[in-house]
Amino acid sequence: MRLMRSQIIHPSHDFPPNVLLKRSKGDQGRLHTTWRARDRFRSRGRNPAHGRPRPGAYRRRPATLWYGRPAAEWLEALPVGCGRLGAMVFGGVATERLQLNEDSVWAGGPHVHDNPEALAALPQIRQWVWEDEWQAAQNLADQKFLGKPSEQAPYQVLGDLTLTYPGSAEFTEYRRALDLTQAVTTVTFVRDGVRHTREVFASNPDQVIVVRHTADKPGSVTFQAAFTSPQATTTAAAGRDTIALDGVSGDTQGLKGEVRFRALARAEAKGGTVRTDGGTLVVEGADEVTLLISMGTSYRSYKDASGDPAEVAGRYLRRAGGKPYEVLRRRHVRDYTELFGRVGLDPANYADLLDDPELRRAALVTLLVAAAGTAGLNLIGLGFALLVNGASRANTFFRIVLFYPHVLSALVVGFLWSAILGTTGAVNNLVTTWGGQVLPRFDSRGRLVIRAARAGTYTTTLSDGRTLTTPIPGPVPEPRELSSWRLRVEDWRPGSTPSQTSKAVHELALDRLAAWRDIPDLADVSGVGTYTTRIDLGADWDDGAYLELGEVTDTCRVRINGHHVDPIEQLHPIVDVGPCLRRGTNTIEVEVATPLGNRLRVADPTVYGGLTRQAYGLIGPVRLVPYREARVGGP
């Protein structure tokens, strides 16, 4: 797998307008989003013969990630890409940075992985395996049997294009956005009394990155552009309106870098002047400027890096250079939406999701991600398909941006890893923000509600300063620690043959939870343990509750009154059990499956005796934390 540094919009950074949810007395948590109305699917996109939509016919509501300040670090920048090309757009005012990627810039070069010592080492490796000398066999295999080099060569960034603008440091009305439905980033701000607008996109049809800068006052677009790179490079003028970056990829693991590359940046201005000063592109007094960025490398195949990067970059620049900006943008959007528009989810209650019009403008991206599993809603730009194997509209954007047909396998595979990790982080942060106190969510009718473990009045402050109050009636029942359990353990042991497993059963009554290694009968046990307890919630129970498992090793699942609840995140083992609870007595079961290390260390001490006993099982503390819900701004 080819990896590079991950590229992702980090979900924890500011998404103005801000929504501030806080108790009148106590904790507060800051939650951010944008929410926009979106045109519904139009009948003109349907095939009149059978009423089904044509591919790409869905007219999506805008799905926009937007921010009220420039990116302060790399993870806050917004991505654009078309498979072969990619850029991270930082959205600066005095200085704009575009980090540039081309999918074939890798360290090293074509080589043979064969290890000439491998064949001679194989008999000794086999002998040590038969003699159970596992570590010796592994060490010899590492030294002489693996290919050379044994590690994957790293993907490398091509470089940066930096745009430097003169003027004051002060600016107002800043907005930086990524429209997922069109794969276009936009930066707008007012500086020195002039409103500036920049658009950036990566065009698959024309194979260039396009930057468009306009202003509402003629002659106000002035900047200098220059390339930099962490690779070995040189810069120079490539004409009166074009600059070039030429370089070669870095060395790795004894392999010399052989992938040569070239990047070109050309300015096409309306009004004003364009010139070059060595490797610097100078634009002065223009009304509007279109900047075309083209990249090419010497990569031909995994065994051939003898291509001409200047010819590749020049060819794409020449083709794009003859087209007006409006044509470039139209071709890009049409090409992208043919892929992005193939599928859509538009729930019937989407338009009426929130009755209060203010909340339509101040919903919460991370809240929507967290609410997906319970509300079944389209996530307004971060995806409806968390309901379908974790995919999302954001991932749809990433997959199109990264994996257009006929490109190398991964421009930025790490992009998707961060999408997954970033989404998980958003959900976990919300659960942690809950912390037994307050959690915003959508109910089964698609209404925004506050879920709280304390009675009181909660205030939602909108971006325009207006507030909505939400009372949580009390008293909310206190959390209850569950310490007495019945434990039934299937003790998995090696059978009489390598393909057999024998299972012994242990049954214990626990008045407190502890790791198996600290329970004499289970000290060397591995397998599956089922913890069972009962709790009486009384005849007046009418609330929900979270089950907090505390520490648990390894994987686990929970049943309430015989019903399985949602899967549990191991790092934050908290699960909503409210829908399964009932008045009176409830049965709670926690099933824990452990690794086999504790059993193997005594079953085969020659090989595994060096392992230490691990803290398996449900260790806790386990708490049932009741909550109560109320609709935001409503009764």
N, C-alpha and C positions, 0 to 999 in steps of 0.2 A: 504494500500500500504506500502510495506517495503522499507525504504529508508536508504541509508548510504551516507557518504560524497561523493560528485560527483568525478568521475574519468574521465579526458578528457585531450587531448592535447590542450593547450590554443592557439587559433589561432594568438594571437598578438605577440608571442615570435619569436626569430630569426629563420629563415629558410634559412641558407646559401645554395646556393650563393645568396647574396642580390641584389635586383634591386632597384636602387635609381632613382626616377623620380623627376625632379626638373625644375623649370623655370630658365632661365638664370639670371633673376633678381626676387627675391621674394621667395615665399614659397617653401618648399620641403616636400615630404612625403616618408617614407621608406616602401617598400613593399617586401615581402619575399616569396620564393617558392623553390620547386624542380620540375624538369620536366624530365622524362625519356622516351625513345622510348620503345615501347612494341610490342611483336610479335603479328601479326594478328591471327585471328581465323584460325586454320589449318583444311584442309579437312579431315585429319585423325581422327578428333573428330566427324565426321558426320556418321550417319547411312547410309550406301551405299544403303539401300533399298529405302529410301524416302528422303535422303538428309538433314534430320533434325539433329541437334546436340544432342548427348547423354547428360544426366545430368552431369554437371561438366566438359563438354568437352571444354568450352571456354578457350583459352589460353590468359589470360589477359596481357595487358601491365603492367609493374611494377607500383604500386601505393604506393609511399614511402613518408612518412613524415620524414624529417631529419633535424638535428640541428648541429651547429658548436660548441657547448659547453655543458657541463653536466647540468642537471636540477638544478636550483638554489632553487626551491621551489616545493611543492607537485604538483601543477597544471601543472608544466612543465614536470613531469615524464611521461613515456610512458607505456600504459597498455598492459598486456597480460592476457588472461583468457580462461577458457573452461567451463563456467557455474558454476560448483561447486567451482572451485579454481580461484583465481585471484592474480595478483601482479602488483604493480607500480614499474617501473624500472627507477632509477634516472640516471644511466650512469656515475657515478663518476669514477675518476682515482685512487686517493689514497684510497678512500673509496667508495664502491658501496653499495647502499641501495636498498633492495627489500622489499617493504611493502606488507604483505601477508594477503589475505582474504580467508575465507572459508564460504560458503553461509549459514551455520546454526549457526554461532556464534552470538547469540542475547543476550541482557541483560535480566535478570529475568529468568523465567522458566515456566513450565506448571502451570496453575491456572484457577480458575473459575471466570468469569467476573460478575456473578450475583450480583446485589445490593439488599440486603434483605429489604431495606427501600423503594424500588421503588413502590411496590404495594400500600402501605399505603399512599404514596405521590400523587398517580395518581388522586384521586378525587379532591384534592385541586388545582392541576395544571389545571385540566379541568375547575373548577369553575372560576379561575382567567382568563382563556382564554375567557370564555363566558362573563365575566365582562370587557373585554378589558384591563385587568391588565397584559399586556404582559411582562413587565420587572419582575414583581413579579413571574409570571409563569416560566419565563426563569431561574431566580435565583434558584427557588426551584428544577426545573428539573436538573440544573447543580449540585446541592448539593446532591440530593437523588435519581434521576431517572436514571442517566447514569451508565454504567457498571464501575466496579472498577478493575484496574485503567481505567480511561477514555481515556488515551493516549496510542498510539502504543509504545511498547517497542522498543528501538533503536537497530539498527544493530551495531555490534562492530568489529573493526579491530582485527585480531588475533595477529599480531605483526610484527616485522621487522627481516630480516636476513641481517646482515651487514658484508661485506667482506672488510678487511683491508689489503692493499698492501704496502710493504716497498718500499723505493726508493725516488728519488728526487721529488720535487714539480713541476718541469718543464715537460711539455709534448707538443707535436706538432701533426699536421695532425689528429686532433680529428674529429670524426664523430659519431653521435648517430642517429639511424634510426629505424622506424617501417614500415615493409613491410605489407601493408594491404592485399595483395593477399595471403600471407602465414602465417600471424599472428606471425611473428618472429621479435624480436628486436635485433639490432646489435650495438655494441659499438666498435670502433677501434681507436687506438691512438699509437703514438710512444713515448716511455719513456726510458731514459737511453740507447738510441740506439737500442731498441728492439720494434718491432711492436706487440702489443697485440690486440686480438680480443675476444670479448665476445658475445655469442648469448644466448637469453632467449626466451623460449616459454612455454605455458601451454598446456599440452597434454590431450585431451579428451580421446583417446583410453587407455592411460596408467595412467591417473589421477594423474600426478605429474607435478611440474614445473621443467623445465630442464635449467640449466645454464652450458654453455660450454665455457671454457677459453683456448685459444691457444696462442702461441707466435712463432715468426719466428726464435728464437734462442733456442736451447735445454736447458732445465734446468732453464728457466726464469720465470716459473709460481710459485710464492710463495705468500701465503696469509693466513690470519686467518679469520674464520667465527664464528659468535656468534649470538644467538637470543636475542632480547629484546621485551618487550610488555608493553602496558599500563594497561593490565589486571593483576590480581593476578596470578603470574606464578613462576615456578622454572625451572632451566636449569641443564642439566647433560649430561654426556657421555652415549651413548647407544651402545657402541662397540668401536673398535679401529678406525673406520672410520666414525662414525655417532654421531651426537649430537641431543638432544631432548629438546623441550620446552613443559612443561605441565602447564595447567592453567584452569581457570574457568571464565565464563563471569561475568560481573559486576552486581550489584544490580540496581534496578530502581523502583521508585514509590512504595517503600515499599515491593517489591518482591526481594527475594534473588536470585542471579545469580546461575543457576543450569546447564548450558551447559558447560560441561568439554571438553577440547580439547587437542590435542597433535600435534606438528609439528616435523618432523624429517628431518635432512639434512645429506646426505651421499656423500662423495667425492670418486670418482673413478678416479685414476690418472695413466697416462702413464709416467714412470720414476719418480724420486724423492721419497718422503716419505709422508705418511698420518698418522696422529695420533690425539688423542684427549687429551686435558688438561682441565679436568673438563668439563665445558659446552662450551669449545672452540675447534673448529675443526682447525687443523694446517696442512697446505700443504706446503712443502718445496722442491724447486728444481725440479718441475715437468716439463715435456715437454708440457703436456696438461691435463686438468682436466674436468671431467663431474660431476656437482653437481646436485643431485636429491633431491627435496623438496617434502615431502608428508605430508598431513594434514588429520586429522579425528576428529570427535566430538562424544559426547554421544547422540546427537539428533537422535531420531527415528521417532517421529511425534509431532504434536503440543501439545499432552498430555503425551508424554513420552520422557524423557531425561536420560534414564537409560542405554544407550549403552556404548560400550567400545571404547573410542577414540584411545587407544594404539593399539587395534586389527585392527581398520580401517586403521590408518596411516601405521602400519607395513605391512599389507597385500598389499597395493598399492606399497610400497617401494620395497618389495620383488619381486613383479611381474616386476616392471620396472628395477630393478637392474640387471637382467640377460640379458638385451638387450644392444647391442652396441649403441653408440650415433647416428650413421647414421641411424639405424633402428628406434630409437625413433623419430628422426626428420622426417623421411620418413612417418611413420605412422601418425604423427601429421599433416603434410602438406596434405597428401592424405585425411584424415578425414575432415579437415577444408575446403579444396578446393571443396569437394563434395557439400558443402553447399554454399560457396562463389561463386563458378563457375556455379551456376544454371542459372544465368541471366547475360547478359552483353549488353552494348550499345556501338556500335563502329561506329560513324558517318563517312560518306564517306570522309568528308573533314578533318578528325582528323589528318591524317598524314601530311597534307599540311596546318595545322592550321596557321603556321607562315612561311613565305618564308625565313626569315633570320635564318640560322642554329644556330647563337648565341642565339636567342630568344627561340629556342626550349629547350635550356639548362638553361634558366633564366626566365621562366614564373612565375606566381604568384598564390599561392594557394588561398589566400583570394580574389584575383581578379577573379579567376575562379568561386568561390562561388557566388560572386556578379554578374558575367556575365551569370550565368546559365539561368536565366529567359529570356534573350534576345538572347543568342547565341545558346541555345539548345544543349550544348556540354557535352560530358562525362567529369567529373571533375577531372580526373587523380588522383584518390585516395581519393578525398573527395566527389565523387559521381555524377552519372548522374541523380539520381532520385529526385533531388530538383524539377524536373519537375513533379514528381508524389507524391503529398501529402507531400512534404518536406522530404521524405526519401532520403538517399544518400548511396554511396558505403562505406563511413565512418560508417554510421548507420548500413549497412549490416554487417560490421566487428563487431560493437558493439553488435548487436543482436546475432550473432553467438557466440561471446566471452561470452556473458552474459546468453544466453538462449538456451544452448544445451538442447535436449530433456531429460526429466526425472530428472531435477534438480529443486531446490526450485525456487519460482517465481521470486526472484530478488537477485542475488549476489550483484549487484550494480545498482539498478534502477536509482540512482542519476547520474550514468554514462551517461544515455541517456538524462536526464534533462540537463546536462552540454553540451552534444553534441548539443542539440537544442539551448540552450542559447548562447553557444560559437559561433555557426554559425550565429545566429542573430546578435551577437555582431560584428562579422567580417563584415557583410553587413553594419550594422549601422556605423561602424568605417570608412568604405569606403565612405559612403554618407557624413559623417561629414568631412572626409578628402577633399571631393569635396568642401564643404563650399563655393560654387560659384567660385572656382578657377580651379582645375584640377582633372580629374578622369580618370584612365585607364580602358579600357573595351574591349570586343570583339564586332566587328560589325556583321551584318547579314551574312557576308561571312566568318566569323571565323578569321578575322585579328585583331591583337592587335592595338588599336588606342588610342590616347590621346584626351580626351574631356576637353575643357577649356573654361572659361568665359572671358579670357583675351587673346589678341593677343600677340605673342611673340614666342621665340624659346625654346623648352623644350628638356632637355637632359636626355636620359636613360643610366645609367651607369651599365654595366654588371659586373659580379663577377670577371672577369679577368682584369677589368680596362678599357676595350674598351667602347666606347660611341657611341650612335646613337642620332642624332638631329632630332627633329620634329618641323617644323615651323607651327604655327597656324596663318593664315592670318587675317588681321584686316581691319577695326575695328570690333570687336564683339559688337553688340548692348548692351546698358546699361540695367541693371535690371530695371523693372518697377513695382512700388507698385500699387496694385489694392485696392482702398479704397471705391469706390462707387458701391453699390450692391442693387439689389432688393431682398427682403427676403419674402418668403412665408412659414408660420409656420402652421403645423397641431398641434393644441393644444389638447392633449389627456387628457380626464377627466373621472372619474368614471361615469358609466351609472346608469340607474335606478335600475338595478339588479347587483349582483356581477359578472355576466358573461358578462356584456355589457360595452362597452367603447364608450363614445361620443367624437366627434371631432369637434372643432371649428377651423376656419381658420383666421389667421391674415396676412395681407399683408402690408409691410412697404418699404419705400425707405430710404436707409442708405447712408449718406455721409462719414461715418467712421464706422469701425467695433467695436463692443463692446459686452461684455457678456450679455446674455438675462436679467440677474438680474439687469443690469444697464440701461435697456430700459424699460420705464414705462409700456408699453403695454404687455411686456413679462416677467415681474419680477417674476411671479409665474407660468410660463408656462413650461411644459415638453412635448416633442413630437419629431416631425421630421421637421427640417427646411431646405429649399432649397434656397441657395444663388445663384444669377445669375448676371453675369456682362458680358460686351462685351469689346473687345480690338481690335484695328485696328493695324495690324502689317505691313501694307503697301504693295505695289505691288512688292517690291524687296525682300521680306522675303525668305530666303533660309537656315535658321538655325534651330537648335533644341532649346528646353528650358525645364528647370525644373520649376515646380510650388511649391513654398515653402509656406505652409499654416500657419506657425507660431504656435500659440496656438489654439487648437481645442478640444472641449469636447462634445460628447464622440466619438463614432465611426463615420466614414465618408467615403464617396466615391466621386469620381470626374468624371464628364463627360465633354468632350471637343467636341464641335460641334455635340453633341448627341451620342458620342462614350465613353463608359466606359474605363478608363485607369487602370493601374495595381493597386492592393490593396495597401492601405497606412498603413505604420507602425505608430501607434499612438505616440510613443515616439519620432519619427523623421519623421514628416509628410511632406516629400519631395517626389515628384513623377515626373517621366519623362513624359512630355506631348508632346514632340517633334513630334512623329509620327502622332499625331492627329491635329497638327496645320496646317494652310494653309495661303496663302497670303490673305491680306485684313482683313475683320472683322471676329473675332472668338468669339464664345459663350462659356463661362466657367461656369459650374454649380458645386457647392459643396453642397452635401446633408449630413446633420448632424443629427444623432439620439441621443437623450439625455436620461439619466435615468429619473425616474418618481418622484424623491424626491421633486423637487420644487412644483409640483402640489399636491402631497400627503400632504405636510405640511399645505396646506390651505383646502384641501378637507376633511381631517380627522385629525384635529389638536389635538384631544385627544391622538392619537397614535403617530403622526408624527410631532406634533407642536414643538418639541425640535430640529428639524433639522434646520440648517441655509441654506439660499439661496446659491445655488451652481452656479459657473460661467460656464453656459452652452453655447453652440454655437460656431461659428467661431469667434475667437477673434483676430487672426492675429499677426503681420502684414503679409499680403499675397503679395508675390512677384513673378513675372515671370522673371526668370533668363535665358537669352539666352546663348547658348553655341555653339561652333564650334568644329568639329572633324578633325583629320588628322591621317593617318596611321603612326605607329612608324617606323622610318627608311625608309619611302617611300614617294612618291609624294602625 
